[in-house]
Amino acid sequence: MNNGRNISAVAKYIGLSVLQKGLEVSPLKLQKLLYYAQAWHAVFFKKENLLFEDQPQAWVNGPVYPAVFAQYRYKNMRDPLSERDFAVEKDVEGELKRLAKELSFSNDEVACLDSIITLYGAKSQDELVAITHSERPWAEARAGLLPFEASNNVISLDTMYDYYKTRYQNNRKQ
């Protein structure tokens, strides 16, 4: 079941949340945070209940959501984004509450996203690229391609779910 959430609004929520924590976010890093938010949301809230409908593509620098890429195309992918890039001048906290309501996030979903943002948002964009490159979903979608070969191959949501669910289960056993 898809809840019809708009990926651009989810990206804005994640980006502003990162900034509110005093961390940097670039368009490249935002892509990876969206990817991890989608993956872990599927694990914790069932894969039928996606955070948003869009599927990532296996680009050279890791998973990318083309709609969000197009939205921040005016920026260098590695340059930091600011509140202005998310169309917010002040009251970030108020905007986050408004977005959470607009996106119909439950308290559990907000807590899950906060954990994902805390964990992955503290990493650099280059660390996130390296991590996604070492994981099966991106690698599987890039199979047979040269390292710098362009691709719009879709990363399977089933593969994402299976991979991260297995990681979660293995971590719980330890």
Secondary structure, DSSP 4 states (H G I P E B T S, - for coil): -B----HHHHHHHHHHHHHHTT----HHHHHHHHHHHHHHHHHHH-TTSBS-S---EEETTEEE-HHHHHHTTTS-TTSPP-GGGGT-SS-HHHHHHHHHHHTT--HHHHHHHHHHHHHHHTS-HHHHHHHHHTSHHHHHHTTT--TT----PBPPHHHHHHHHHHHHHHHHH-
